[in-house]
């Protein structure tokens, strides 16, 4: 009787061991299959194992969130005719678009207040001139002395309530006047500001004494209504080869929708519109 009971216990233990081993083997087998198949597909997969259908899903973080390298473009909407009313166009443009304001715009105070309130980046156009007969009171004439240039820059700067800085899209003759240029850069540097400069369709870099030169940055392109699509395409290309591409858009109100359509297309390709303030911190 005792022998029979002992035999039954041994058989049960053996059966249990076999069952456990079989289960482990099946799990290992399923694991090997899953690992092998996971390299082939990330979709729902159904396999028949030991007469039973087993389904599983293989996913990875990379599959769910593909890595896209961001390409940065800085767009500056230039107040070409001194008539820009920022509140009418800001909501139509990509977030991050910057504005270049004319000191002669009758809406200058309103534009500055609106942009500051909405924490949008802006610069003010600092007019370079070599012609006394056409120059206005805030233009920086190449024939002016250091004191007068300094006073005019200070007056323009006061209009911006201490914004990021100044820009100019180019009077190359002014740049050849070393004293005027040196006085301009020195005052801008003293104001803890920055100067962006560009000549149409050409990158230009201004350099002066050591220290002041780090305040300067050239534009990559000046874009007008007539070459809007070509200009935006070129900025796209530049954004893939350098950290940022900077374009000044001297355009009419009729072009705003074209910019919006362009951005809706390229935003899915990893392009981001960044404000001018992201390129230079004030005082750096």
TORVEXDREN-304080 format. One record per residue (C-alpha): x, y, z. Coordinates in Angstrom, 3 decimals, decimal comma. Each point is the difference from the previous one (the first is absolute). Layout:
<rs>
(r (X; Y; Z))
...
</rs>
This chain:
<rs>
(r (0,000; 0,000; 0,000))
(r (2,813; 2,324; 1,015))
(r (1,904; -0,910; -3,163))
(r (-3,066; 0,813; -2,153))
(r (-0,395; 3,404; 1,658))
(r (3,697; 0,729; -0,448))
(r (-0,195; -0,960; -3,662))
(r (-3,014; 2,256; -0,530))
(r (1,806; 2,921; 1,639))
(r (3,055; -0,592; -2,180))
(r (-2,185; -0,131; -3,125))
(r (-1,749; 3,240; 0,972))
(r (3,335; 1,707; 0,637))
(r (1,298; -1,305; -3,323))
(r (-3,115; 1,154; -1,837))
(r (0,246; 3,386; 1,699))
(r (3,680; 0,285; -0,933))
(r (-0,764; -0,922; -3,585))
(r (-2,803; 2,553; -0,114))
(r (2,239; 2,726; 1,431))
(r (2,795; -0,850; -2,415))
(r (-2,468; -0,030; -2,904))
(r (-1,357; 3,375; 1,037))
(r (3,498; 1,471; 0,303))
(r (0,929; -1,455; -3,369))
(r (-3,133; 1,451; -1,597))
(r (0,636; 3,429; 1,484))
(r (3,595; -0,098; -1,186))
(r (-1,101; -1,114; -3,425))
(r (-2,606; 2,767; -0,236))
(r (2,602; 2,513; 1,194))
(r (2,477; -1,099; -2,654))
(r (-2,660; 0,265; -2,684))
(r (-1,144; 3,445; 1,180))
(r (3,578; 1,292; 0,067))
(r (0,654; -1,389; -3,444))
(r (-3,215; 1,311; -1,513))
(r (0,238; 3,407; 1,692))
(r (2,869; 0,862; -2,324))
(r (-2,276; -0,510; -2,968))
(r (-3,184; 1,800; 0,985))
(r (-1,379; 2,542; 2,447))
(r (-3,636; -0,837; -0,715))
(r (-2,384; -2,483; 1,600))
(r (1,398; -3,486; -0,658))
(r (-1,779; -3,358; 0,271))
(r (1,981; -3,219; 0,246))
(r (-1,105; -3,580; 0,487))
(r (1,972; -1,655; 2,785))
(r (-0,700; -3,585; 1,060))
(r (-3,374; 0,099; -1,688))
(r (-1,070; 3,282; 1,639))
(r (-0,106; 3,467; -1,521))
(r (2,017; 2,526; 1,959))
(r (-0,272; 3,699; -0,792))
(r (2,288; 2,801; 1,170))
(r (0,966; 3,541; -0,856))
(r (3,584; 1,161; -0,282))
(r (0,550; 3,754; 0,388))
(r (2,943; 2,235; 0,743))
(r (0,278; 3,593; 1,140))
(r (1,713; 0,848; -3,272))
(r (-2,974; -1,349; -1,934))
(r (-2,446; 2,108; 1,993))
(r (2,080; 3,205; 0,171))
(r (2,328; 0,248; -2,978))
(r (2,935; 2,348; 0,570))
(r (-0,096; 3,089; -2,189))
(r (2,933; 2,387; -0,015))
(r (-1,263; 3,554; 0,297))
(r (1,121; 2,532; -2,584))
(r (-0,216; 3,613; 1,121))
(r (-0,986; 2,957; -2,162))
(r (-0,299; 3,555; 1,243))
(r (-2,521; 2,106; -1,922))
(r (-0,007; 3,760; 0,504))
(r (-2,977; 1,841; -1,461))
(r (1,439; 3,323; -1,088))
(r (-2,009; 3,202; 0,298))
(r (0,981; 0,951; -3,512))
(r (-2,348; 2,958; -0,469))
(r (-0,303; 1,158; 3,610))
(r (-3,654; -1,044; 0,060))
(r (0,018; -3,356; 1,787))
(r (-2,820; -0,586; 2,490))
(r (1,212; -3,001; 1,939))
(r (-3,287; -0,965; 1,668))
(r (-1,562; -0,543; -3,440))
(r (2,532; -2,585; -1,188))
(r (1,583; -1,630; 3,061))
(r (-2,632; -2,712; 0,394))
(r (0,329; -0,916; -3,696))
(r (3,720; -0,708; 0,211))
(r (1,813; -2,979; 1,554))
(r (0,691; 0,273; 3,703))
(r (3,587; 1,130; 0,371))
(r (-0,071; 2,445; -2,899))
(r (1,889; 3,199; 0,849))
(r (-0,722; 3,552; -1,102))
(r (2,269; 2,749; -1,271))
(r (-1,488; 3,406; 0,769))
(r (0,644; 3,314; -1,692))
(r (0,673; 2,971; 2,297))
(r (-2,093; 2,099; -2,406))
(r (-3,126; -2,131; 0,331))
(r (-2,839; 2,023; 1,545))
(r (-1,060; -3,193; 1,831))
(r (3,452; -0,575; 1,534))
(r (-1,054; 0,508; 3,620))
(r (-3,107; -2,127; -0,419))
(r (1,962; -2,744; -1,796))
(r (2,707; -0,102; 2,690))
(r (-2,578; -0,167; 2,808))
(r (-1,972; -2,745; -1,754))
(r (3,048; -2,147; -0,745))
(r (1,386; 0,435; 3,505))
(r (-3,336; -0,970; 1,527))
(r (-0,145; -3,138; -2,137))
(r (3,675; -0,825; 0,647))
(r (0,893; 0,068; -3,677))
(r (3,484; 0,723; -1,277))
(r (0,705; 3,193; -1,930))
(r (2,820; 2,257; -1,210))
(r (-0,017; 3,547; -1,271))
(r (1,343; 1,085; -3,362))
(r (2,958; 2,311; 0,429))
(r (0,114; 2,096; -3,205))
(r (3,432; 0,414; -1,621))
(r (0,289; 2,816; -2,492))
(r (2,667; 1,717; -2,088))
(r (-2,259; 2,567; -1,665))
(r (-0,574; 3,195; 1,987))
(r (-2,841; 1,183; -2,215))
(r (-2,227; -3,046; 0,621))
(r (0,972; -0,845; 3,573))
(r (-2,558; 0,297; 2,783))
(r (0,619; 1,099; 3,559))
(r (0,704; -3,509; 1,357))
(r (2,146; -1,188; -2,912))
(r (3,650; -0,657; 0,797))
(r (1,816; 2,145; -2,534))
(r (3,499; -1,069; -0,907))
(r (1,046; 3,648; 0,305))
(r (-1,184; 0,384; 3,598))
(r (2,387; 0,191; 2,909))
(r (0,141; -2,565; 2,787))
(r (-2,092; 2,099; 2,389))
(r (-2,877; 0,474; -2,437))
(r (0,018; -3,664; -1,015))
(r (0,000; -0,971; 3,668))
(r (-2,962; 2,276; 0,743))
(r (-2,050; -1,356; -2,903))
(r (0,621; -3,629; 0,943))
(r (-0,969; 0,777; 3,587))
(r (-3,239; 1,617; -1,162))
(r (-0,881; -3,000; -2,161))
(r (0,893; -2,392; 2,809))
(r (-2,315; 1,865; 2,383))
(r (-2,872; -0,659; -2,399))
(r (0,483; -3,747; 0,352))
(r (-0,181; -0,032; 3,808))
(r (3,269; -1,916; 0,123))
(r (-0,740; -2,650; -2,641))
(r (2,549; -2,494; -1,267))
(r (1,715; 2,352; -2,386))
(r (0,231; 1,477; -3,465))
(r (0,236; -1,162; -3,578))
(r (0,665; 1,403; -3,437))
(r (-0,305; -1,648; -3,386))
(r (2,614; 2,007; -1,600))
(r (1,644; 3,147; -1,182))
(r (3,413; -1,265; -0,979))
(r (1,354; 3,519; -0,490))
(r (-0,628; 0,738; 3,668))
(r (2,168; -2,969; 0,960))
(r (2,940; 1,525; -1,787))
(r (-0,108; 3,037; 2,296))
(r (2,150; -1,359; 2,782))
(r (-0,596; 2,773; 2,552))
(r (-3,786; -0,127; -0,349))
(r (-0,036; -3,773; 0,144))
(r (2,284; -0,108; 3,026))
(r (-2,153; 2,536; 1,854))
(r (-3,152; -1,983; -0,826))
(r (1,361; -3,324; 1,206))
(r (1,527; 1,520; 3,127))
(r (-3,295; 1,583; 1,081))
(r (-1,992; -3,167; -0,674))
(r (2,538; -1,968; 1,996))
(r (-0,224; 2,497; 2,872))
(r (-3,782; -0,442; 0,008))
(r (0,515; -3,710; 0,634))
(r (-1,795; -0,659; -3,259))
(r (0,709; -1,751; -3,299))
(r (0,143; 0,974; -3,654))
(r (-1,123; -2,271; -2,822))
(r (1,079; 1,052; -3,478))
(r (-0,460; -1,282; -3,517))
(r (0,310; 1,053; -3,591))
(r (-2,681; -1,238; -2,376))
(r (0,632; -3,601; -1,063))
(r (3,442; -0,028; 1,606))
(r (1,281; -0,757; 3,468))
(r (2,065; 2,792; 1,507))
(r (1,875; -0,029; 3,280))
(r (0,925; 3,133; 1,876))
(r (3,053; -0,066; 2,200))
(r (1,470; 2,664; 2,228))
(r (2,180; 0,064; 3,065))
(r (0,260; -3,172; 2,061))
(r (-3,070; -0,560; 2,145))
(r (-2,412; 2,056; -2,084))
(r (0,210; -2,422; -2,906))
(r (-1,834; -2,718; 1,952))
(r (-3,050; 2,240; -0,066))
(r (-0,353; -0,258; -3,755))
(r (-1,797; -2,532; -2,116))
(r (-0,723; 0,026; -3,720))
(r (-3,266; -0,917; -1,667))
(r (0,063; -2,841; -2,486))
(r (-2,554; 1,438; -2,385))
(r (-2,280; 2,949; -0,655))
(r (-3,258; -1,143; -1,562))
(r (-2,519; 2,103; -1,935))
(r (-3,442; -0,767; -1,396))
(r (1,533; -0,730; -3,410))
(r (2,243; -2,780; 1,312))
(r (-1,968; -1,185; 3,032))
(r (-0,318; -3,691; -0,953))
(r (3,609; -0,266; -1,212))
(r (1,241; 1,761; 3,131))
(r (-1,908; -2,260; 2,383))
(r (1,268; -3,055; -1,875))
(r (3,561; 1,266; 0,345))
(r (-0,445; 0,514; 3,757))
(r (-1,252; -3,594; 0,185))
(r (3,180; -1,177; -1,678))
(r (2,231; 2,119; 2,240))
(r (-1,716; -1,297; 3,143))
(r (1,275; -3,491; -0,750))
(r (3,644; 1,100; -0,232))
(r (0,325; 2,562; 2,808))
(r (-1,410; 0,565; 3,483))
(r (-2,446; 2,696; -1,033))
(r (-1,039; 1,678; -3,230))
(r (-0,988; 3,660; 0,337))
(r (-2,221; 1,723; -2,549))
(r (-1,335; 3,551; -0,119))
(r (-3,358; 0,072; -1,764))
(r (-0,773; 3,373; -1,581))
(r (-3,470; -0,981; -1,124))
(r (-3,546; 1,342; -0,328))
(r (-3,088; -1,070; 1,918))
(r (-1,016; -2,111; -3,001))
(r (2,909; -2,375; 0,659))
(r (-0,966; -0,940; 3,552))
(r (-2,211; -2,904; -1,076))
(r (2,768; -1,336; -2,245))
(r (2,334; -0,147; 3,011))
(r (-2,677; -1,764; 2,022))
(r (-0,525; -2,610; -2,754))
(r (3,757; -0,518; -0,312))
(r (0,404; -0,538; 3,728))
(r (-2,910; -2,457; 0,175))
(r (1,908; -2,095; -2,532))
(r (3,510; 0,159; 1,446))
(r (-0,927; -0,296; 3,692))
(r (-0,576; -3,716; -0,533))
(r (3,528; -0,296; -1,362))
(r (1,704; 1,036; 3,244))
(r (0,258; 3,739; -0,720))
(r (-0,672; 2,368; 2,877))
(r (-0,336; 3,783; -0,151))
(r (2,063; 1,490; 2,823))
(r (0,044; 3,613; 1,225))
(r (3,012; 2,222; -0,480))
(r (0,413; 0,009; 3,785))
(r (0,893; -3,710; -0,094))
(r (3,105; 0,783; -2,042))
(r (1,356; 2,713; 2,238))
(r (-0,636; 0,555; 3,678))
(r (0,157; 3,691; 0,754))
(r (3,418; 0,811; 1,361))
(r (1,732; -3,120; -1,315))
</rs>
